[in-house]
Amino acid sequence: AFKATISPRIVDGEIKLDNIKYTDEDIKNINRIHIIACGSAWHAAIVGKYVIEDYARIPVEVDLASEFRYRNPILDKNDICIIISQSGETADTLAALREAKRQGIRILAIVNVVGSSIARESDDVLYTWAGPEIAVATTKGYSTQVALMYLLAMKFGQARGYLSAEEVKKLTAELELVPGYIEKLLTMDEELKELAKAHAHANDVFVIGRGIDYAVALEGSLKLKEISYIHSEAYAAGELKHGTISLIEEGTLVVAIATQDPLYEKLVSNVKEVKARGAYVVAIAKEGNTEIAEVADKVIYIPQINDKFTASLNVIPMQIFSYYVAIERGCDVDMPRNLAKSVTV
Ligand code: F1P
């Protein structure tokens, strides 16, 4: 009764999204994409905006599902809507889907739970196959949503003539290195545990980044908030001087994500700005980018990878750090207070 459930995959450098019925002509005719979601799925949507706009040159609007239906959204018949939800049951996300449907636009769902309400009510579905998400705070659900954003962006980019089959082949080969890199990052456990011990009693933590790193900063900051109950904020690093910089005091922990090559120098400058106000800075940078080590107090290196795919790697040290901070503070990591796995009211 449910839509076909074939995994999205890469075969010999070709992206196979067999579940969706979009022809190249359909993809060429897309006027605008609205990606709608809540929480971590909304952060995956922001990654999607950066990647789809760059690879496929389609304008993307990212909406919070909890706001969408209250703002009289303008949808064109050639727009499509992508709904992202791990559970496929989040009430606000389902309500947003129904609003988009009422306006007659085509809906593509990205969900984890097969046969969930959002999957059933959408025109097309891509399943993330993250497996059961046991803990309330999502981790692998987010990572698989981000991976699907990359695949869709490349698929759309190729159909619209912005990426050649050869370029897609090269990109997918790089994407296939991501699982191995994640394994490698998971071995940084001890280092992050020590860091978490040292900062487990911080009052405020700021996470900064630019471009896709900003989307990851939002997700990293949310992980810390939801499982360790430390107040944390994410800022686009360029916004610091528009107010946030006043909040930096002696010893404030700032995590600076600096893995976008063209923006690296700018991040190094932002680190200098917060250091000058007394911040303790932990930077996340690509291996080989050592300039930041001269200004930050500690650097966590991720493997060298295309800027777009960094979102799959940056988030790992943030998740592990949040996990150890929560343990250190005696919090229930799997079942944080006041949260539910799927928010249905
Ligand atoms: C959205 C979400 C999750 C979060 C928590 C509450 O859920 O905000 O991102 O971790 O579980 O709900 P979903 O629509 O992706 O299932």
Residues whose N, C-alpha, C, O or C-beta is under 5 A from the ligand:
A	BS01	F1P	C38 G39 S40 A41 I84 S85 Q86 S87 G88 T90 V136 A137 T138 A340 K341 V343
